[in-house]
Amino acid sequence: MTARPSTRTGKLLFTLLSRLHLYIGLFIGPFILIAALSGIAYLLSPPLEEWLYHDTLYGVTEGEPHPMAAQIAAAQRYLDDPLLPSAVRPAPALGDTTRLMYSDPSLGPSEHRAIFVDPITLQVAGDTTVYGTSGILPLRTAIDHFHRQWLMGDIGRLYSELAASWLWLAALGGVVLWAWRQRTLKTLSGAQAIRRRHATLGLILALGLLFFSATGLTWSKWAGGNIAELRHVWGWGTPSVSTALIDSDNQAHDEHAEHRGHTSSVSALMAITPNDFDRALKAARAAGLSANRLQLSPPMSENQAWRVAEIDRRWPTQVDQVALHPRTMAVIDQTDFDTFPLAAKFTRWGIDLHMGVLFGLVNQAVLALIAAGLVTLIGWGYVMAWRRLRTVNGQRFPTVTEPWLMLPLTAKISVLFVVIALGVALPVLGVSLAVFIVIDALRWFSLADT
């Protein structure tokens, strides 16, 4: 194990890290706490959602399911509109309902109006809004939005990015401090024992906290953009089928010419019939898509193909896709998860693990326990800070600026290089750290004058 630093530079770096760890807990702790509590709520919500929307998600279990065309016709009668769905998720098992998803300009990004049809009775079981690729229902959508953005849109996303940007630094810093202080921690007892428990629990949870931070950053606005660019440069992107058709001049049409979420080509949809959904499903099965959970997405323009994708992200993961020619239903492109680069697989598994999807109930329980441990860590941290505040006898909390100024030039340059690199990679961390440095320096100047 690493011993407590004996050199002057080592002691100064130790002091710098210790004070930074303290202030991360004090000022970033509330944001991390909210993220942890809302994350627990999200992880525990699936059973509640199953109960609350049971009649929407499940139908009768006896009888012969009707073809997709008949189910779409049932939805058209309910809507009193011949509009075709922009995506369909056939009932994955006997007793489940089929989900027909419609684009609606009045809804938010990644939201669809979903009509749930019993494939046996052809009765409409539900009509509600679903969100994201996982298709969560309104209860979990509200919890998810609060967890990621405080229900405040893009501005609110800064809170979760702030928490994720600092969490890994707090976790690693805690591990280093534990290694340096382990001999001292063993001797603590009584009221001081809370410091030992805080350090020990932080060490136990360190890997989980690093995982939360790393996967959480992939959804963030600024750091997430940097991560996406890095994945693209390194070839770690997740493969996806191309639905662009090739015309007689061998020119590929842009498959993103129209925004799939909110617009559609009238001429293209007029050429599609409800029977085509059955044809696409049959062709996808013949092409090897064997997962029970599928999503069929018809072309949104005359120069697009069908996209049929497996959407079962549990273990073992089934996320293969095929692109089908709209007239012949021949496969024009296909992706197989087994052939994905290892980095792309880890990205897929990491995201699904963070969401509690990969291993189901066990996954959700483990993540909830880690998040609960994080809540406990923050609580103990504030108890220690309060006790420290009561024992300083009127003196102010120490500054980070003081040990920084005492470092030798080479150490200062090294620390500054690391700080700048982190600020560029994690912009929200960089901006918040700059604000803290200014405030801390002003505090140091005021202390120096007294």
TIVOPA-112146 format. One line per 4 residues: number of its first residue (from 0); their letters; for each residue x, y, z of N, C-alpha, C. Coordinates in steps of 0.2 Angstrom, whole numbers. Each point is the difference from the previous one (the first is absolute). Layout:
! TIVOPA-112146
NUM	A	X Y Z X Y Z X Y Z | ... $
//
This chain:
! TIVOPA-112146
0	MTAR	4 -6 0 -4 6 0 4 6 0 | -2 6 -3 3 6 0 1 3 7 | 5 2 2 1 4 6 -1 7 0 | -2 3 5 -1 7 0 6 4 -2 $
4	PSTR	0 5 -5 5 3 -3 5 3 6 | 7 -1 -1 4 3 5 4 6 -3 | 0 1 -7 3 6 -2 -4 6 0 | 3 6 0 -4 6 1 -5 1 -6 $
8	TGKL	2 -2 -6 -4 1 -6 -6 -5 1 | 2 -6 2 -5 -5 1 -6 2 5 | 3 3 6 -5 2 5 -4 6 -3 | 3 4 -4 -4 6 -3 -6 -3 -4 $
12	LFTL	2 -5 -5 -5 -3 -4 -5 -3 4 | 2 -4 5 -5 -3 4 -5 5 3 | 3 6 3 -5 5 2 -4 3 -5 | 3 1 -6 -4 3 -5 -6 -5 -2 $
16	LSRL	2 -7 -1 -6 -4 -2 -5 -1 6 | 3 0 6 -5 -1 6 -5 6 0 | 2 6 -1 -4 6 0 -5 0 -6 | 3 -2 -6 -4 0 -6 -6 -5 1 $
20	HLYI	2 -6 3 -5 -5 2 -6 2 4 | 2 4 5 -4 3 5 -5 5 -4 | 2 4 -4 -4 5 -3 -4 -3 -6 | 2 -5 -3 -4 -4 -5 -6 -3 4 $
24	GLFI	1 -2 6 -6 -3 4 -4 6 2 | 2 5 2 -4 6 2 -4 3 -5 | 3 1 -6 -3 4 -5 -3 -4 -6 | 3 -6 -1 -3 -4 -6 -4 -5 3 $
28	GPFI	1 -2 7 -4 -5 3 -7 0 -1 | -4 6 1 -7 1 -1 -2 -3 -7 | 4 2 -5 -2 -2 -7 0 -8 -1 | 6 -2 3 1 -8 0 -6 -3 4 $
32	LIAA	-1 3 6 -6 -3 4 -6 -1 -4 | -2 6 -3 -6 0 -4 0 -5 -6 | 6 -1 -3 0 -5 -5 0 -7 2 | 3 -1 6 -1 -7 3 -7 -2 2 $
36	LSGI	-3 5 4 -7 -1 2 -5 -1 -6 | 1 4 -5 -5 -1 -6 2 -6 -4 | 7 -2 0 2 -6 -3 -3 -6 3 | -1 0 7 -3 -6 4 -7 0 -2 $
40	AYLL	-3 6 0 -7 0 -2 -2 -3 -7 | 5 1 -5 -1 -2 -6 1 -8 0 | 5 -2 3 2 -7 0 -6 -4 4 | -3 3 4 -6 -4 4 -6 1 -3 $
44	SPPL	-1 4 -6 -6 1 -3 -3 -5 -4 | 4 -4 -3 -3 -5 -5 -6 -4 3 | 1 -3 6 -6 -4 3 -6 5 1 | 1 6 2 -6 5 1 -3 1 -7 $
48	EEWL	4 1 -5 -2 1 -7 -4 -6 -2 | 2 -6 1 -3 -6 -2 -7 0 3 | -1 2 7 -6 0 3 -5 5 -2 | 3 6 -1 -4 6 -2 -3 -1 -7 $
52	YHDT	4 -2 -5 -2 -1 -7 -1 -7 -2 | -2 -4 5 -1 -7 -2 -5 -2 -5 | -6 4 0 -5 -1 -5 2 2 -7 | 5 5 0 2 2 -6 5 -4 -3 $
56	LYGV	5 -3 4 5 -4 -3 -2 -8 -1 | -5 -2 3 -2 -7 -1 -7 -1 -2 | -2 -5 -4 -6 -2 -2 -2 -7 2 | -4 -3 -4 -3 -7 1 6 -4 -2 $
60	TEGE	0 -6 3 5 -5 -1 -3 -6 -4 | -6 0 -2 -3 -6 -3 -2 2 -7 | 1 -3 -5 -2 1 -7 6 1 -5 | -2 1 -6 5 1 -6 1 7 -1 $
64	PHPM	6 3 0 2 7 -2 -2 1 -7 | -3 6 -1 -1 2 -7 6 3 -3 | 0 0 -7 6 3 -3 1 8 2 | 6 2 -2 1 7 2 -4 5 -4 $
68	AAQI	-2 -2 -6 -5 4 -4 -6 1 4 | -3 -5 3 -6 1 3 0 4 7 | 6 -1 3 1 4 6 1 8 -2 | 3 1 -6 1 7 -2 -7 3 -2 $
72	AAAQ	-4 -4 -3 -7 2 -2 -4 2 7 | 1 -4 5 -3 1 6 2 7 3 | 6 1 0 3 7 2 -3 6 -5 | -1 -2 -6 -2 5 -5 -8 2 2 $
76	RYLD	-3 -5 2 -7 1 2 -1 4 6 | 5 -2 5 0 4 6 1 7 -1 | 5 1 -4 2 7 -2 -4 4 -5 | -4 -4 -3 -5 3 -5 5 3 -5 $
80	DPLL	5 -3 -2 5 3 -5 4 -6 -3 | 1 1 -7 3 -6 -3 8 1 1 | 2 4 4 8 1 1 3 -6 2 | 6 -2 -3 4 -6 2 5 2 5 $
84	PSAV	1 -4 5 5 1 5 7 1 -3 | 4 4 4 7 1 -2 5 -5 2 | -3 -5 5 4 -5 2 -5 -5 4 | 1 -6 0 -4 -5 3 4 -5 4 $
88	RPAP	-2 -2 6 4 -5 4 -5 -6 1 | 0 -5 -4 -5 -5 1 1 -3 7 | -6 -3 2 0 -3 6 5 -5 1 | 5 0 5 5 -4 1 -2 -7 2 $
92	ALGD	-5 -1 3 -3 -6 3 -7 -1 0 | -3 -6 1 -7 -1 0 -2 4 7 | -5 4 -1 -3 4 6 3 7 0 | 5 2 -4 2 7 0 -4 3 -6 $
96	TTRL	0 7 1 -3 4 -5 5 2 -5 | -2 2 -6 4 3 -6 0 7 1 | 6 3 -1 1 7 1 0 4 -7 | -4 4 -2 0 4 -6 2 7 1 $
100	MYSD	5 2 -2 3 7 2 -1 5 -6 | -3 6 2 -1 5 -5 4 6 2 | 2 3 -5 4 7 1 -5 5 1 | 1 5 4 -4 5 2 4 7 1 $
104	PSLG	-1 5 -4 4 6 1 -1 3 7 | -5 -1 3 -1 3 7 4 -3 5 | 2 -6 -1 4 -4 5 8 3 0 | 3 -2 5 7 2 0 5 -5 -4 $
108	PSEH	6 2 0 5 -5 -3 0 -7 3 | 0 -5 -5 0 -7 2 -6 -2 3 | -6 4 -1 -6 -2 3 -5 -2 -6 | -4 -5 1 -5 -2 -4 -7 -2 3 $
112	RAIF	-5 1 -4 -6 -2 3 -1 -8 -2 | -1 -4 5 -1 -7 0 -7 -2 1 | -2 -4 -5 -7 -3 0 2 -8 2 | -3 -2 5 2 -7 2 -7 -5 -2 $
116	VDPI	2 -5 -4 -6 -4 -3 1 -7 2 | -5 -3 3 0 -7 2 0 -4 -7 | 5 -4 -2 0 -3 -6 -5 -6 -1 | -3 -2 6 -5 -5 -1 -7 3 0 $
120	TLQV	-2 4 4 -6 3 0 -1 6 -5 | 6 3 -2 0 6 -4 -3 6 4 | 0 0 6 -3 5 4 6 5 2 | -1 7 0 5 4 2 1 0 8 $
124	AGDT	5 -1 2 1 -1 7 3 6 3 | 3 5 -4 3 6 3 2 5 -5 | 0 6 2 2 5 -4 4 5 4 | 7 0 -1 4 4 4 6 2 -3 $
128	TVYG	4 4 3 7 3 -3 5 -5 3 | 5 -2 -5 5 -4 2 7 4 -2 | 5 -2 3 6 4 0 6 -4 -2 | 5 2 -4 6 -3 -1 0 -6 -4 $
132	TSGI	6 -3 -1 1 -7 -3 -3 -5 4 | 0 1 7 -3 -5 5 -7 0 0 | -3 5 -2 -7 1 -1 -4 0 7 | 3 4 5 -2 0 7 -7 4 0 $
136	LPLR	-4 -1 4 -7 3 1 1 6 4 | -6 4 1 1 7 3 3 0 7 | -2 -5 4 3 0 7 8 0 0 | 3 -4 -4 7 -1 0 3 6 -4 $
140	TAID	-4 2 -5 3 6 -4 1 6 5 | -5 1 4 0 6 5 6 -1 4 | 1 -6 3 6 -1 4 6 1 -3 | 1 -3 -7 6 0 -4 1 8 -1 $
144	HFHR	-5 4 -2 2 7 -1 2 3 6 | -3 -1 6 3 3 6 7 -2 1 | 1 -7 -1 7 -2 2 5 3 -5 | -2 1 -6 5 3 -5 0 7 -1 $
148	QWLM	-5 4 2 -1 7 -2 -4 4 5 | -2 -3 5 -4 4 5 -7 2 -3 | -2 -3 -5 -6 2 -4 1 7 -3 | 6 2 -2 1 7 -2 3 0 -7 $
152	GDIG	0 -6 -4 3 0 -6 7 0 0 | 3 4 -6 7 0 -1 4 3 6 | -3 6 3 3 3 5 1 -4 6 | -5 -4 1 0 -5 6 5 -5 -1 $
156	RLYS	2 -2 -6 5 -5 -1 7 2 3 | 1 6 1 6 2 3 1 -2 7 | -5 -1 4 0 -3 6 3 -7 0 | -3 -4 -4 2 -7 0 7 -1 -3 $
160	ELAA	2 4 -5 7 0 -2 5 3 5 | -2 5 4 4 2 6 1 -6 5 | -5 -3 1 1 -6 5 4 -5 -3 | -1 -2 -6 4 -6 -3 7 2 -1 $
164	SWLW	1 7 -2 7 2 -1 5 0 6 | -3 1 6 3 0 6 0 -6 4 | -5 -5 -1 0 -6 4 6 -4 -1 | 3 -1 -6 5 -4 0 7 3 3 $
168	LAAL	0 6 0 6 3 3 -1 0 8 | -6 0 3 -1 -1 7 2 -7 2 | -2 -5 -5 1 -7 2 7 -1 0 | 4 2 -5 7 -2 -1 4 4 6 $
172	GGVV	-2 6 1 3 4 5 -1 -4 7 | -6 -2 1 -1 -4 6 4 -6 1 | 1 -4 -5 4 -6 0 7 2 2 | 3 5 -3 7 3 1 0 2 7 $
176	LWAW	-4 3 3 0 3 7 -1 -6 4 | -4 -5 -1 0 -6 4 7 -4 0 | 3 0 -6 7 -4 0 5 4 4 | 0 7 0 4 4 4 -1 0 8 $
180	RQRT	-7 -1 1 -2 1 7 -1 -7 4 | 1 -6 -4 -3 -6 3 3 -1 7 | 6 1 2 2 -1 6 -3 4 5 | -1 6 -1 -3 5 4 -8 -2 1 $
184	LKTL	-3 -2 -5 -7 -2 0 -1 -5 5 | 4 -5 0 -1 -6 4 0 2 8 | 3 5 2 0 2 7 -6 5 2 | -4 2 -5 -5 4 2 -6 -4 3 $
188	SGAQ	-3 3 5 -5 -3 4 -5 5 2 | -6 -2 3 -5 5 3 -3 4 -6 | 0 7 1 -3 4 -5 4 1 -6 | 7 -2 0 4 1 -5 -1 -7 -5 $
192	AIRR	-3 -5 3 -1 -6 -4 -3 1 -7 | -5 5 0 -3 2 -6 4 1 -6 | 6 3 1 5 1 -5 2 -7 -3 | 2 -4 5 2 -7 -3 -6 -3 -4 $
196	RHAT	-6 0 3 -5 -3 -4 -1 3 -7 | 0 7 0 0 3 -6 5 -2 -5 | 6 0 2 6 -2 -4 -1 -7 -3 | -2 -5 5 -1 -7 -2 -5 -1 -5 $
200	LGLI	-6 3 1 -6 -1 -4 2 3 -7 | 3 6 0 2 3 -6 5 -5 -4 | 4 -3 3 5 -5 -3 -4 -6 -3 | -5 -2 3 -4 -6 -2 -4 2 -6 $
204	LALG	-3 7 0 -4 2 -6 4 3 -5 | 6 1 0 4 4 -5 -1 -2 -7 | 0 -7 -1 -1 -2 -7 -7 1 -3 | -5 0 4 -7 1 -1 -1 8 -2 $
208	LLFF	4 4 4 -1 7 -1 4 2 -6 | 5 -3 -2 4 2 -6 -5 -2 -6 | -3 -6 1 -4 -2 -5 -6 5 -1 | -3 2 5 -6 5 0 3 6 -4 $
212	SATG	6 2 2 2 7 -3 2 -1 -7 | 3 -6 -2 2 -1 -7 -6 -1 -5 | -5 -4 2 -6 -1 -4 -4 6 0 | -1 3 6 -4 6 0 3 6 -5 $
216	LTWS	6 0 0 3 6 -5 -2 -1 -7 | -1 -7 -2 -2 -1 -7 -6 3 -2 | -5 2 5 -6 3 -2 0 7 1 | 6 3 3 0 7 1 1 4 -7 $
220	KWAG	-1 7 1 0 4 -6 7 1 -3 | 4 3 5 7 2 -2 5 -6 0 | 1 -3 6 5 -5 0 -3 -6 -4 | -6 -1 -1 -3 -5 -4 2 1 -7 $
224	GNIA	0 6 -2 2 2 -7 7 -2 -1 | 4 2 4 7 -2 0 1 -8 0 | -3 -3 4 0 -8 0 -2 -2 -7 | -5 2 -3 -3 -2 -6 5 1 -6 $
228	ELRH	3 6 0 6 1 -5 6 -5 1 | 1 -1 6 6 -5 2 -2 -7 -3 | -6 -2 2 -2 -6 -3 0 -1 -7 | -2 6 -4 0 0 -7 7 -1 -3 $
232	VWGW	5 4 3 7 0 -2 3 -7 1 | -1 -3 6 3 -6 1 -4 -6 -3 | -6 1 -3 -4 -5 -3 -4 -4 5 | -2 3 5 -4 -3 5 -7 1 0 $
236	GTPS	-2 3 -6 -7 1 -1 -4 -6 -1 | -7 0 2 -4 -6 0 -3 -1 -7 | 2 -5 -4 -3 -1 -7 -7 0 0 | -3 3 -6 -7 0 -1 -1 -1 -7 $
240	VSTA	-5 -3 -2 -2 -1 -7 -1 7 -4 | 1 0 -6 -1 6 -4 -7 -2 -4 | -4 5 1 -7 -1 -4 0 4 -6 | 6 3 -2 0 4 -7 -1 -5 -6 $
244	LIDS	-4 1 -4 -1 -3 -6 5 2 -6 | 2 -4 -4 4 2 -6 -4 1 -6 | 0 6 -4 -4 0 -6 4 -3 -6 | -3 1 -5 3 -2 -7 6 2 -1 $
248	DNQA	2 6 2 6 3 -1 5 -1 6 | -2 -5 4 5 -3 5 1 6 5 | -4 5 1 1 5 5 -4 -1 6 | 3 -1 6 -4 -1 6 -4 6 2 $
252	HDEH	-6 0 2 -4 5 2 1 1 8 | 0 6 2 1 1 7 -5 -2 4 | 1 -5 5 -5 -3 4 -3 4 5 | 4 6 1 -2 4 6 -3 7 -3 $
256	AEHR	-2 -1 -7 -3 6 -3 -6 3 4 | -3 -4 4 -6 2 4 1 -3 7 | -2 4 4 1 -2 7 -5 -5 2 | 2 -6 2 -4 -6 1 -5 1 5 $
260	GHTS	2 4 5 -4 1 6 -7 4 -1 | 0 4 -5 -5 5 0 -3 1 -7 | 3 -2 -5 -3 1 -7 0 -7 -4 | -4 0 -5 0 -6 -4 -2 2 -7 $
264	SVSA	2 -4 -5 -2 2 -7 -7 -3 -1 | -4 4 -2 -7 -2 -2 0 -5 -6 | 4 1 -5 0 -4 -6 3 -7 2 | 5 0 5 3 -6 2 -5 -5 4 $
268	LMAI	-4 4 5 -4 -4 4 -6 -2 -4 | -2 4 -5 -6 -2 -4 1 -7 -4 | 7 -1 -1 2 -6 -4 0 -6 5 | 0 1 6 0 -5 5 -7 -2 3 $
272	TPND	-1 -7 1 -6 -2 2 1 -4 7 | -5 -1 3 1 -4 7 2 -7 -2 | -1 -3 -5 2 -6 -2 8 0 0 | 3 5 -2 7 1 -1 4 -1 7 $
276	FDRA	-4 1 6 3 -1 6 1 -8 1 | -5 -3 -2 1 -8 1 5 -2 -5 | 1 3 -6 5 -3 -5 7 2 3 | 1 6 3 6 2 3 2 -5 6 $
280	LKAA	-5 -1 4 1 -5 6 2 -6 -2 | -3 -3 -5 2 -7 -3 7 0 -3 | 1 6 -4 7 0 -3 6 1 5 | -2 3 6 5 1 5 2 -6 3 $
284	RAAG	-6 -4 2 1 -7 3 4 -4 -5 | -1 0 -6 3 -4 -5 8 2 0 | 1 6 1 7 3 0 4 -2 6 | -3 -3 5 3 -2 6 -1 4 6 $
288	LSAN	-5 5 0 -1 4 6 -5 -5 4 | 2 -3 6 -3 -5 4 -3 3 6 | 2 6 2 -2 3 7 -8 1 0 | -3 -1 6 -7 1 1 -2 7 -1 $
292	RLQL	5 4 2 -1 8 0 3 3 -6 | -5 2 -5 2 3 -6 -3 7 -1 | 3 4 -4 -3 6 -2 0 1 -7 | -6 1 -3 0 1 -8 -1 7 -1 $
296	SPPM	4 3 -4 0 7 -2 -1 1 -7 | -5 2 -3 -1 1 -7 4 5 -3 | 1 1 -6 3 5 -3 -3 7 1 | 3 5 1 -2 7 1 0 4 -6 $
300	SENQ	3 -2 -5 1 3 -7 0 -5 -5 | -1 2 -6 0 -5 -6 6 -3 -1 | 6 3 2 7 -3 -1 3 -3 6 | -5 -3 5 2 -3 6 -2 -8 0 $
304	AWRV	3 -4 3 -2 -7 1 -3 -1 7 | -3 -5 1 -2 -2 7 6 -1 4 | -1 1 7 5 -2 5 -4 -4 5 | 3 -6 1 -3 -5 5 6 -1 5 $
308	AEID	-2 1 6 6 -1 5 -2 -4 6 | 4 -4 2 -1 -3 7 1 5 5 | -4 0 5 1 5 5 0 -3 7 | 2 -7 1 1 -3 6 7 1 3 $
312	RRWP	1 5 4 6 2 3 2 -4 6 | -3 -5 2 1 -4 5 6 -5 -2 | 3 -4 5 5 -4 -1 -3 -7 -2 | 2 -4 -5 4 3 -5 -3 5 -5 $
316	TQVD	4 5 -2 -3 6 -3 -2 -2 -7 | -6 2 -2 -2 -1 -7 -2 7 -3 | 4 2 -4 -1 7 -3 2 0 -8 | 0 -6 -3 1 0 -7 -5 4 -4 $
320	QVAL	2 2 -6 -5 4 -4 1 -2 -7 | -6 1 -4 0 -1 -7 -3 6 -4 | 2 2 -6 -3 5 -4 -3 -4 -6 | -7 1 -1 -4 -4 -5 -2 5 -6 $
324	HPRT	1 -2 -6 -3 4 -5 -7 0 0 | -3 6 -1 -7 1 2 -5 -4 -5 | 3 -1 -6 -5 -4 -5 1 -8 1 | 7 -2 0 1 -7 -1 1 -3 7 $
328	MAVI	1 4 5 2 -2 7 6 -4 0 | 5 1 -5 6 -3 0 5 3 5 | 4 -3 3 5 3 5 5 4 -4 | 1 6 1 5 4 -3 6 2 5 $
332	DQTD	-1 -1 6 5 2 5 -2 -4 6 | 6 -2 4 -2 -4 6 6 1 5 | -2 1 6 6 0 6 -2 -6 4 | 6 -3 3 0 -5 4 4 2 7 $
336	FDTF	-4 0 5 4 2 7 6 -5 1 | 0 -6 -2 6 -4 1 6 2 -3 | -1 4 -6 6 2 -3 2 8 1 | -4 3 5 2 6 2 7 1 3 $
340	PLAA	4 5 -1 6 1 4 -1 0 7 | 5 -3 4 -1 -1 7 -2 6 4 | 3 6 -3 -1 6 4 -7 2 -1 | -3 -1 -6 -7 1 -1 -5 -4 4 $
344	KFTR	2 -6 1 -4 -5 5 1 3 7 | 6 2 2 0 3 7 -4 6 1 | 0 4 -5 -4 6 0 -8 -2 1 | -2 -4 -4 -7 -3 0 -2 -3 7 $
348	WGID	5 -4 2 -1 -3 7 0 5 5 | 5 5 0 1 4 5 -7 5 1 | -2 2 -6 -6 4 1 -6 -4 3 | -1 -6 -3 -6 -4 3 1 -2 7 $
352	LHMG	6 -1 2 2 -2 7 -2 6 4 | 2 6 -2 -2 6 4 -7 1 1 | -4 -2 -5 -7 1 0 -4 -6 3 | 4 -5 3 -3 -5 3 -4 -5 -4 $
356	VLFG	2 0 -7 -3 -5 -5 4 -6 -1 | 6 0 0 4 -6 -2 -1 -6 4 | -1 0 6 -1 -6 4 -6 0 4 | -5 5 -2 -6 0 3 0 2 8 $
360	LVNQ	-4 -4 4 -1 2 7 6 0 3 | 5 -5 -1 6 0 4 4 6 -2 | 0 2 -6 4 6 -2 -3 6 3 | -7 1 1 -3 5 3 2 1 7 $
364	AVLA	0 -6 4 1 -1 7 7 2 1 | 5 -2 -3 7 2 1 1 7 -1 | -3 3 -5 1 7 -2 -3 4 6 | -6 -2 2 -4 4 5 4 0 7 $
368	LIAA	4 -6 1 4 -1 6 6 5 0 | 3 0 -6 6 5 -1 -2 7 1 | -6 2 -3 -3 7 1 -1 1 7 | -3 -5 3 -2 1 8 6 1 4 $
372	GLVT	6 -3 -2 6 0 3 3 7 -1 | -1 3 -6 2 7 -2 -3 5 4 | -7 -1 1 -4 4 5 3 0 7 | 2 -6 2 2 0 7 7 3 0 $
376	LIGW	4 -1 -5 7 4 0 -1 7 1 | -5 3 -4 -1 7 0 -2 3 7 | -5 -4 3 -2 1 6 5 0 5 | 4 -5 0 6 0 5 5 6 -1 $
380	GYVM	1 2 -7 4 5 -1 -2 7 3 | -7 1 0 -2 6 2 0 0 8 | -1 -6 3 1 0 7 7 1 2 | 5 -2 -3 7 1 1 1 8 -1 $
384	AWRR	-2 3 -5 1 7 -1 -3 4 5 | -6 -2 2 -4 4 6 5 0 6 | 2 -6 2 4 -1 6 6 4 -1 | 3 0 -6 6 4 -1 -1 7 1 $
388	LRTV	-6 2 -3 -2 8 1 -1 2 7 | -2 -5 4 -1 2 7 6 0 5 | 5 -3 -3 7 -1 4 5 5 -3 | -1 4 -5 5 5 -2 1 6 4 $
392	NGQR	-5 1 5 1 6 5 0 6 -4 | -5 1 -4 0 7 -3 4 1 -6 | 5 -5 -2 4 1 -6 -4 -3 -6 | 2 3 -6 -3 -2 -6 3 -7 -2 $
396	FPTV	-4 -3 -5 2 -6 -3 6 2 -4 | 5 -5 0 6 1 -4 -1 1 -7 | 5 3 -4 -1 1 -7 4 -5 -4 | -1 -1 -6 4 -5 -4 5 5 -3 $
400	TEPW	-1 6 -1 6 4 -2 6 0 4 | -1 -1 6 6 1 4 5 -6 -1 | -1 -6 0 4 -6 -2 3 1 -7 | -5 2 -5 2 1 -7 6 5 0 $
404	LMLP	0 6 3 5 5 0 7 -3 3 | -1 -4 4 6 -3 3 4 -5 -4 | -4 -3 -5 3 -5 -4 6 2 -4 | 5 -4 -1 6 2 -5 -3 1 -7 $
408	LTAK	4 4 -4 -2 2 -7 -2 -6 -4 | 4 -5 0 -1 -6 -4 -7 -4 2 | -1 0 6 -6 -3 3 -6 4 -3 | 0 7 1 -5 4 -2 -1 -1 -8 $
412	ISVL	5 0 -4 -1 -1 -7 -4 -6 -1 | 2 -6 3 -3 -6 -1 -7 0 2 | -2 3 6 -7 0 2 -4 5 -5 | 3 5 -2 -3 5 -5 -2 -4 -6 $
416	FVVI	5 -4 -3 -1 -4 -6 -6 -4 1 | 0 -4 5 -6 -5 1 -6 4 1 | 0 6 3 -7 4 1 -2 2 -7 | 5 3 -4 -2 2 -7 -3 -6 -4 $
420	ALGV	3 -5 0 -2 -6 -4 -7 -2 2 | -1 -1 7 -7 -2 2 -5 6 -2 | 2 6 1 -5 5 -2 -2 0 -7 | 5 -2 -5 -2 0 -7 -4 -6 -1 $
424	ALPV	2 -6 3 -4 -6 -1 -7 0 3 | 0 3 6 -7 1 4 -1 7 1 | -3 3 -5 -1 8 1 -4 2 6 | -5 -4 2 -4 2 6 4 0 6 $
428	LGVS	5 -5 1 4 -1 5 5 6 0 | 3 2 -6 4 5 -1 -2 7 2 | -6 1 -2 -3 7 2 -2 0 7 | -3 -5 3 -1 0 7 6 0 4 $
432	LAVF	6 -3 -2 6 0 4 3 7 -1 | -1 4 -6 3 7 0 -4 4 4 | -6 -1 1 -4 5 5 2 -2 7 | 1 -6 1 2 -2 7 7 3 2 $
436	IVID	5 0 -5 6 3 1 0 7 1 | -4 4 -4 0 7 1 -3 1 8 | -5 -3 2 -3 1 6 5 -2 6 | 3 -6 -1 5 -2 5 6 5 0 $
440	ALRW	2 2 -6 6 5 1 -2 7 3 | -6 2 -1 -3 6 4 0 -1 7 | -2 -6 2 0 -2 7 7 0 3 | 5 -3 -4 7 0 3 2 7 1 $
444	FSLA	-1 5 -5 2 6 0 -3 4 7 | -6 -2 1 -3 3 6 3 -2 6 | 1 -7 0 3 -3 6 7 3 1 | 4 1 -6 7 3 1 0 7 2 $
448	DT	-5 4 -1 0 7 3 -2 0 7 | -3 -5 3 -2 0 7 6 -2 4 $
//
